[in-house]
Amino acid sequence: MVKITKEQALAYHQSGRPGKIEVKPTKAYRTQTDLSLAYSPGVAYPCLEIQQNPEDAYKYTDKGNLVAVISNGTAVLGLGDIGAMSGKPVMEGKGLLFKIYGGIDVFDIEVNEKDPEKFCEAVERIAPTFGGINLEDIKAPECFYIEERLKRTLDIPVMHDDQHGTAIISAAGLKNALEVIGKDISKVRIVVNGAGAAAISCTKLYMAIGAQKENIVMLDSKGVISVSRNDLNEQKRFFATERTDIHTLAEAVNGADVFVGLSKGNVLSKDMVRSMAKDPVIFALANPVPEISYEDAMDARPDVLMSTGRTDYPNQINNVIGFPYIFRGALDVHAKAINEQMKLAAVHAIADLAKQPVPDVVNDVYKVNNLRFGRDYFIPKPVDPRLISEVSAAVAQAAIESGVARKTITDWNQYKNSLTVLLGQETKLTQKLYATAATHPQRVVFAEAVHPTMLKAAIQAKAEGICQPILLGNDEVIAKLAKSLDLSLEGIEIVNLRHPSEQERRERYARILTEKRQRDGYTFQEANDKMFERNYFGMMMVETGEADAFITGLYTKYSNTVKVVKEVIGIRPEYKHFGAMHIINSPKGTLYIADTLVNENPDTDTLVDIGKLAATAVRFFNEKPVIAMVSHSNFGSSQSDGALKVKHAVEQLHQLYPDLPIDGEMQIGFALDRELRDEQYPFSRLAGRNVNTLVFPNLTSARSSYKMLQMLGADAEIIGPIQIGLNKAIHFVDFGASVRDVVNTVAVATIDAYVMKLKNRISGTAKL
């Protein structure tokens, strides 16, 4: 676990803009008209609509995506009663988690009031602002009263996450842990050490999923909570055990199946663990020091199933697995409450998710290859991108079925897709690509199948239904790699191009290539030697129709691949050059960038081809191209060679395509700022249009532009490179591309290949 120093933490919070959250406008505000719509006089109209129908607040304001994180600072983390203002950094942090995991806006509100009645009154008065209330860091027993009262008096979801967040995640973990070892939750003996808000809520939820009250023993700081004690509040009294033979933790855990610690560090000894039943389940959730360390528990009992609240050990009980998605689902149906049915739905959704194959992104984050359901993985990881769609949908559906939803969802697939788009896991474009490719899956050759990323991508693409993979490489090496990655090769073709059984095909390919390039100095022997190389062999599979598309580039130099593709596949006859494009999907729209791969320093003729290819490619994605030819110059302001070649390319394109919205040369600022461009250069062919395509003057500027966005972590998805202008569907991926990057390219390649098959029935402009 990374050690965080005081100096690091203070510097993090105060550097740049102090704090961790901010408010950003979501509507246009630059012009006087914008401001008149945002405020007076335009704002009066939605106010009057809401007055007539209060439910319209969800339509015209952020209420439906706004949660209040409210605390009085009486139980802040492990710091205790430090006061409302001192707890503000924690509440801001909670707001940050809501936003990054659930896409939910948050106002953190620190109420300087310890009296439960007055605290509730303050919350009730501000509640109309919000779609939900997240109570945070309020001490017991006051937190029980506060939550129950606000649930009665308010018509929006209210949840005290310290109670229910831990309860939901640990209940899902307990359900799965017992399934791993084959124990029945109705029969296991459970010891809960701690009797605060979280402990009581956890235990109640365990009972809701099948645990029996008579099998539960709870302890507080004074020992076992039993009927013989007369110092118990209402919440503790509910769990008082009838047993009179146990008083201490050591006595309680002897023979127990489950230990849940919500107390303090180092209270569970190795001897206590040894006294537990076979395959003991231990949830040591005190932070930062658990009731027993992972190492000590495993040393005492190698058969233990262990969870902690720490990130550096398996099966972390982390509230972030729950609260962003629970509120997300509740907000999306305009729920009036978060009820027991919704919490149980979250439990089952989280538990079920752990049993599904783990996405590659999760394995990558944790530097493992084979996370699978079992002793060391029975709770999903916090970074699992599927949590938002699975848990939120389950909660939303439970809200609808239990009658607390104001809004109904009918298309659950569409709803889940919208959630992945919300957090940038997918965009509408990638969803459309996948859906289109899946309607006509093609045979796609993966040249570098011995690379883990390429192999994972091939299998994922098959699982997505977007292609039938053909893996090039040594079959034994691929099989060994697949086994180490826990991947199934069932139904996937492997071609070992160097194997003697492929000699006839290599020679046949060599003859075809020799006939095609004999005037370029090719001999049969040279061509035959080249057929031992993946790129030559794989591209010949596509050239001969034995495959439909080809993917390479993960560790192959572009210069070598470009040479091969020109020799084997060739450029479409209507062009002299080919190029590549990257697509940038951002919240502000989709931007197409060319040429990002092939032509290092294009002359005027090459730029003309790139412009034509870019227009064709944008149409391929069912958009109308609006193209800016980028330079350091604006419409003749510089007479340098670099500016002139762009200017002359534009002149030729204007003559060739008088109706095509393309212009330049222009600086990037004018290209992307329509109002500024229209004001300064009203004569432009782009007047009144938003540019969606940029053609750069050279490879350095094009690659630097999209790479800079990629490295800065801009809020955008980058797809590409996508080859444009070739006779067949041959596509390269970037060096070091992720599995997702490769699968995105496969989707494009599949569509490209299918369109080429239909070229006799559709316009040629539909091809890349």
N, C-alpha and C positions, 0 to 999 in steps of 0.2 A: 504494500500500500504506500502511495507517495506521501511523504511527510510534508505537511503544510506548515510553514512558519508564520509567526505573527506578522513579520515584515512583508511577506508575500501577500498575505490576505489583505492587509491594509492598503498595500500598493494597488492591488487588483481593484478594490472598491473605490479608490479615490483618483486613479489615473484617468486622464481624459475627462470625460463628463462624469461627475460623481454618481454613484449608484449603478443599478443594473438594468433599468427599464426606462422607456420613454413613451410618449404619445405621438403618433404620426397621423397626419390627415389621410383620408382615403378617397377624397373627392378633389377635383380640380379647384385651384384657388388663385391662379395667377392673374386673371382678368377681373375687371369690375363686375362683369356679369356673373362670373363664378362666385364672387363674394356676396353679391346680391341674392344668389340662389342659396348659398350656404347660411347666410344670416338674414338680416332684414333687407327687403320685405319678404323674400321668397320663403323663409323658414316658417312664416305664419301658416302656410297651407298644410304642411304635415302636422303642425300643432293642432289645428282644427280637426283634422282627420282623426287624430288620436283621441281628442276630446269626445268625438262621436263614437269611436270604437277603440277602447284602450288596447285591444289586441294588435292594433296597427302599429304600436310602438315597436313590435318585432319587425315590421315591414320598413319603417322609416328611420329607425335608429339602430345603434349597436347593442341594444339591450339583449338581443338573442345570442350575442357572442361575448358578453361581458360578465365577468365574475368578480365579486368582491372577496379579497382575502382579508379577513377581519380578525384582529387579536387584541387582547388587553395586556399581553406580555407577562402573564402570570405563570407560564410553564414553557419557557422558550428553550427548545432543544434540551440539552443537559444542563442548562444554565439556571433554570428555575425562574423565580419571580424577579425579573430584571426590569420590568416596566414596559409600558407601551412603546415609547420612543426607542428604547434600546433594542427592541425586537424588530424594528423596521427593516434592517438588512435581511432578516430571515423572510419577512413577508415579501420583500422585493424578489428575493431568490425564488420563492414559491411562484410568484408571478412569471418569472423567467421560465420556469419549468412548464407552467400552463401553456405559455406561448410556443415554446420550441417543440413540445411533444403533442399538444392538442390544438394548436392554432387559435387559442382562446385569449382574448384581451383581458387584462386584469387591472383593477385599481386596488392597491394595498391600502388598508385603512386601519390605523392604530387608534384604538379608543381608550382614553385614559380613564377607565372606570372599572373598579373591581366588584361593585355591587351588581349581582346578576340581573336584578329587575331593571336598574337604570341602563345597564349594558344592552339588554334586550330592547328597551325603548329606543335607544340610539340606532340600533340596527334596523328596527322596524320602520323608523322614519326615513331612512335612506334607501330602503329596499326597492322602491319603484325604479331606481336607476339601473338595477341589475337583472340579469337572467338567472343568476344563481349566487349563493352565498357559501363560501368555504371558510368555516371557522378554524382557527389555527392557534395552537399553543395557549390554550386556556386550561387552567388546572382543574383537577377533580376535587370534590364532586360537583362544583359549580357548572362544569362543562356539560354534565348530563341534563341539568335543568335548562340551561341556555339552549341547547340543541332541541330538546323536546318542545320547549315553548315556541321557538321560532318556527319549527316544523308545523305547529298548530296555527300560528297567526299569519304566516306568509304563504303566498301562492306561487312561490318559486322554489327550486331545489335548494335545500340546506343540508350541508354535511360537515361534520367535525372530522377532518381527515385523520387527526391523530388517533381517533378511535377506529374509524371504519376503513381507512386506507390500509393500515397494517392488518386489520382483520380480514379484508378481502384477499389480499395477496397471500397471507399465511394460510388462510383456509384453502385456497387453490393449491398451495404447496403441500399442505397436510393431506389433502385428498389424493394428490399424485404420489406422494411419498408412501402412503399406505398401499396404494395400488402396486407400486414397484415391488414391495415386499409381501404382497398378498394378504394383508391384514384388513379385517372388517372394522370400519370406523365405529360401528355400533357396539363393538366388543372391546376395543382397546382402552387401556387405562391411561388417562391424561393428567399430567401435573402442570399447573400454570403457576409460575413463580412471579408474583406481581399482581396487584389488585387495583391498578389505576385505570384510567379511561381506556387505554389501548387493550389492557388485559381483559377487562370485562367485555368490551365489544368483541374481541377475538373469540372469547369463549362462547359467547352467545351465538356467534356465526358458526362455530364448530358444531354446536348443537343443531343449528338449522340444516347442516349438511349430514347429520346423522349421529353425532356423538351423543352419548347418554349422560344425563346430569349425574346419575349415581356413580358413574365411572370417572368423574372429574374431581380433582383436588386442587384448590387454589390456596396460595400462600401470600401473605403480606409481610411487612417488616417484623411483625410479631410472631410469625409462624403460620401454621395451618389454620385456615378459616373454618371453624367448626361450629356446630350448634351450641356447644358449651360456652362459647365466648359471648359476652354481653357488650362488647365495644364496637359492634359492627353497624355500618350505615346500611341503608336500604339495598344498595347495589351489591355490597359484599354479602349481606345476609342471604340473598338469593342463591349464592353458591356455597353456603355453609354445608360442610359434609357431615353425615351422620356418624362417621367413623370416629371413635374415641381412642384408637390405638396408635395414632400418628400425631406428632406435634411439630417435628422438624422437617426440613427439606430432605435430609438423608433418609428419614423414615418414609417420607411420601414417595420418593422416586424408586425405592426398592421394589423391583418387579414391575415398574411402570413401563408402558410401551412408548409413551410420548412425553417429552419435556419441552415446554414452551417458556422461555425466559423473557420477561418484559420488566426487568428489575434493575440490577446493577452488575458490574463486572466481577468475575472470579468468585462466584458463589457456588458453582457446581464443580465438585472435585472429580478426579479420575476414579476414585473408589465409588463415588455415587453412580457414575456412568457404568462401571463394571457391574453394579447391582441391578441394573435395568434388565428388562426382558430381551429376548433375542431380537436382533435387527432393530435396535432402539432408534427412534426419531428424535433428534435434538434440534430445536429452533432456539438458538442463543442470540437474542435480538437486542440486547443492551448495546448502546453505542457510546463512544467508539470502542470500548472494551467489552466483549461479550461475556456472558456468564461462565463460559469455559472456552478456551481457545480452540480453534479448529485442530491444531496439532495435538493438543492434549486429548481431545475427544477421540481422534482417530487412533492415537497411541493406546488409549485405554480400551477401545473397542473398535477393531477394524471393520466390524459389520455395521457401524453407525451410519445413519443418513442424516446429514448435517446441513443446517441453514444458519446464516448469520445476516447481519445488516450491512456487512462490508462487501466492497466490490472485488476484493482480491481473493475471495474464496467462492467455491461453487454455491449455487442455489441462493443467491442474495434475495432477501425479502426487502424490496425497495418500493416505497409507496408510489414512485413515479410510474410503476407498471399499471397503476390503477386510476388515481384521481383525474389525470388529464382526459382520459378516455371515458370515464364515468360521466364527468361533466359534459364532455363533447356530445355524447349520446343523449343526455338529458336536455341540453340546450337545443339540439337539432330537432327535437319534437316539441319544443316549448313546454317542457314538463312542469308540473306544479310541485313536484316533490322528487326526492330520491328515496324510494321505498325499499322494503326488504326484497321484493321480487327483482328489482333492478340490481341490487347488491349481489344477490345469488346468481343472477345472469352473468355478472362480471366474474364471479368466482369460477363458474363453469367454462366461460370463454377463455379465461387465462389458463385454467388447467388443461383444457383441450388443445390450446395452442402449443403447449410444451410437448405434445405427443406428435406434432407434425414435423416434417423435415425442416431443418434449420436453414434459413437463408444464408447465402454466401457472405453477405455483408456482416452478419453476426459473427460467423467464424473468423472473418478477417479482423474484426475489432479485437477479439479475444485471442488472436494468434493461434487458433486451433483449426483442425480440418474435419473433425468428426463428432461434434456435439450431437448427442442423441438421447432420447428419453431413457432415464435410468437413475442410478444412485447419485451421479454427479450432475445431473441435469433434469430436474423435475419442475422447475419454474422458468418461464421465459426470461431472457435477458432484457434489461431495460432498453437496449438499442434495437430490439426487434421491430422492424418497420410494419409488421402485420398487426401490432397491438391496436393501433388506432382504428383500423377497419373492423377487426374481429370483436374487440371489447365494446367499442362505441356502438356498433350495430346491435350487439346483444342487449346492451342497456336500453337503447332506443326502442327495440322491439318489446322488451319487457315493460317499458313505460306505456307503450300503446296498449298492450294486452292487459295491463293492470288498471287502465283507465285514468292515468294521471297525465297523459299527453294531450296537448291542444292541437297538435299537428300530426298527420298520419303520413308514413312513408310506405309506398307501394312497390317501388322498384329498388329492391335491396342491393342488387348488383351495381346499379347506377350510384346508389348512396355510398357504397364502399369505395367505388372508383373515385367519387368526389372527395373522399377523405384522403386518399393517397395523393391526389392532385393538390389538396389544401396544404400539405406539408412538403410539397415538392418532390415526393418519392416518385411520382409519375406526372406527366403532363397530358393534356388532352391529345397532343400530337402523338406521343408514344403509345397511348392507349389505342388511338386510331390505327397506328402502324401495326401493333400486335394483332388487333382484331382483323385488319385487312389481310395480313400475312397468314393468319390462321385459317382463313377461308380457302386459301389455295397454297398449302405448304409445298415447298420445293425441296429437291435434293441438293443440300449444301455441303461442299467439301471444306473441312477444317484442316488447313495445311500444317498447323503446329499443335497437333493433338497431344503431343508428349509434354506440353506446357500445362500446368495445373489450371491456369485461368481459361485457356482455350478449351480444355476438356470439360470443365465445369459449365462453360458457356454453351457448349454443344449439347450437353445433357439438359441444361435448363431450357434451351431453345426447343428441344424435343418435347419437354414437359409442357411448355407453353403452347405446343401444337403449331409452331410457326415454320418448322422445317423437319426434314428427315436427314439427320447428320450422316456424313461419311467422314470417318476419321483417317487421316494419313499419318502413318508412322509404324514403328515396330509394335506388332500386336502384343507381344509379351510385356514390353515396357508400358504400354497403355493399360493393359490389364492390371499390372502391378500398381501403377499410379492410381487407377480407379479404386482399387481395393484400399489403398492407404487413405483415400479421400472419402471412402464409404459411398461410392457412386456405382449405380447399376448401369452396365453396358448392354442390358437386354434389348434386343431389337435394333441395335446400332451396328452399321456396317463399318468394319475396319479394313483398310487397304494398306498392306505392307509393301510399298512400291519397290523395295529392294529385294523382296523375296523371289527365289527362282520361279515360283508359280506366276509371277507377273512379267516374266521375260517376254512372252508373246505380245502382251499389251505395250510394254515399253518399246519394243521394236516397231509395232504398228504405229504408235504415236510418233516415233522418230521418222518413219517414212512420210507420214502426213506433214510433219513440220518441215522436213527436207524439201518436199515438193512445194510447199508454201513459200519457203525462204531460199530456194536454190540460187536465185539471182542475187542474194545477199551474201554469197560465199559459204553457205551451209553445206556440209557433207553429212552423209548418213551417220558416220561414226561420231561426229561432233554432236549431232542431234540425239543419238542414242545415249551418249554419256550424260547429256543434260536431263534425260528422263529419270536419272537417279536422284534428281533434286526435286524437293516437294513442290516448289512453285511451278516448275515446268510441267511436271506430271499432273498436278492438280488442275492447272489451267487447261491442259490438253483434255482432261476429263470433261470440262465444260465445253471446250471447242468442239469436241466430237459428239456432244449430246449425251454422254454417259453420266453427266451431272448437270445441274442447272445453274449453280452459283458457287463462288469460291471466296473464302475468307482467309486472309493472311496478314502479316505485318507486326505481330506481337513482339517478335525479336528479330525480324528481318529488316535490313536496311532498305529504306524507300528507294534509293537509287537503283539497287539491284532488282527490286520488284517492278519498278517502272520499266526497266529494260526488258524484263521477261514479258510483261503484259503487252508491250509494243510488238514483240516478236511473235508471240503466240496468239493473242486475241486481236490486237489491232484497234485502230481508231475508226469510229463510224465515218463513212465516206463523205458525209456533208461537212466534216470538220478536218482541220489540219492538226489540231491539238486536242488533248483531253486534259481534264483538271479534277479538282476535288473541292468539296464544299463541307463546311461545318454548319450545323444548325444550333442556334442558341435560343432555348425556350426560357423566357423570363416572365415575371408577372406583368410586364409591360407589353408582351407580345412575342412573336417569333421573328428572329432575324437570321437571314441566310448570308454566309460569308464565303467568298471565293477569291482567288484560288489558294487553298491552304496547304497544298502538298506537292504539286507536281512541277510547276513552271517557276523556276527560281527568279529570273529577271525578264519577264515577258516583254516583247516588243509590241508595237502597235497592232500588228496582225494577230498576235497571240491574245492580246487583251480583247480584241473584237470577238475571237472565238470564245473566250472565257465569259464575256458578256452574254453571248448567245446561249452558251451552255447553262449559265446561271438562270436565265429566263426559262429555259426548258425544264430545269430541275425544280424551280419553284412551282411551275405549273403541274409537275409530277405530284407535288404534295397538295394539289387542289387549291392553290392560292394564285392570285394575280400578281405577277412580279412588278415591283416599283423599285428601280435600280439606281443607286448612286455610284458613280465611278469616282473613287476616293483618291485624293492627292494632297500635297501640302499647299496647293494653289487653288484659287477660286476663279473659275471662268476666265482664264488668261492673265491672272494677276502675276504669274511668274512665267518666264520664257525658258526655264531650265529644260534640259532634255527629258527629265522624269515627268514634268508637268505636260510637256508637249505631246509625249507619246499617249498619255491618257486623253488629252484634248482631241487628238487626231482619231483615236479609237471611237470616241463619242460621235465625232462627225460622221464616220463611216456607218456606225450603228443607226444614227438618225436617218441616213439615206436608205439603208437597207430595211429599216423597220420604222416607218414614220408614225405608227400608232403605239409603239412600245414606250411606256413611261420610263425612260432612262436618260440620265443627264450627268454632267460633270464637265471638267474636273472640279471637285469641290472638297473642302476640308470636312473632316468627320463631324465636327460640331454642326455645320450647316446641313449635312446629310440627315442627321437625326433630330434636328430641331426644325420642325415644319414652319412654325410661326416666324422664326428668325430668318429662315431661308426665303420664305415668301415675301417678307418685308424687304430684304436686301436684294433679292434676285427674283422679282416677280415674273420675269420672262422665262424662267426655267420650265422645262417640260414636266417637272414634278410638282408644279404649283398646286396647292390644296391637297396633296397626297402625303401620306406617311410612308417613308422608305422602309421596305422590309428586306432589301437585298443590297449588300455592299460588295463591290468588286475592288480589290486593292491593287496597287501598282506593282507590287512584288511579293515574293513569298515571305520575306522577313516581316513585313508589316502585317500581312494577313495572319500568319502563325502567331506573331507576338500579341495581336489583338485578342484572339480567342484564348490563347494560353494565359494571358494576364488575368482575364476573367476567371478562368479555371483555377489558377493558383491563389487568387484573392478570395476564393470561396464565395463569389457573387451568387446572389439568390437566383440561380439559373441552372438549367440542365443543358449540357452540351452533347450533341449527337454528331458523330462523324469520326473520321472523314468519310464522305460519300463520293465515290468516283462518278464522274459525269463525262460522257462522250465515248465510252468504249462499246465495242460490238457485242460484248457479253457482260453478264452480271458478275464482274470481278471487283471485290471491295477490300480495301486495306483498313486495318485498325491502327490506332496510335500505339506507339511503343509504350508498354506499361499500362495499357488499357485495363479497366476493371471488367469483371464478368458482365455486369450490367451494360457497359459500353459495347462489349462484343455482341451481346444479344440484341441490343438496339440496331447495330449494323446488320446483323443477320436478318432482322425483320425487313429492313430496307432492301437487302439483297434478294430476299424471297419475292417481295413485290416487284422489284426490278426484273427478275427472271420471268415471272409470270406475265408481266406486261410485254416483254420481248416475244414470248410465245404467241401473243395475240396481235403482233405487229401488223399482220395482214388484214385485221379487222378493225383496228383503231388507229387514230392519228399517230404519226411518228413522233409528234411532240410530247407524247405521254411517256417516252422513254427517257432515262437518265443519260 
